[in-house]
Amino acid sequence: MKRLLFIIFILLLTAGYGLCNTNSYDMYGQKTGSFKQNGFTINQYDKYGAKTGSFRQTQSGYNAYDRYGQKIGSYGTNGSTTTQYDKYGAKVGSYKTDSNGVTTSYDKYGQKTGSFKKDSSGRITEYDKYGRKVGSYK
């Protein structure tokens, strides 16, 4: 569940709102899933095309839902910082984007957990907290 929230919002944060069709890949370049946008809703699918969750914009931010439509979390944005909450409203982590477009993720204690970088081709590469590539999105 946390992974679903994490990836969907980072895609929005780093790629903008023209997501339409985005595929996710593991560190070896193998496709792991996809995202498709329809208005203010983004649906996530696994590599077989089965829906695994969705993400919807609200007046106060964004809500994330599992494959059954149950709310599993939310986000609130203030400038370049986005805070992630679980379904009970407890803070889970945060994301900060710098002037170079690099988004760094932090846990609820403020410890770095990873980062996302977008290159000139539009590909987003995900790194762990040690700078090792763990996946990409295009």
Summary of the structure (lengths in Angstrom):
residues: 138
radius of gyration: 13.9
end to end distance: 21.6
largest distance: 38.2
contacts: 401
relative contact order: 0.18
helix: 10%
strand: 54%
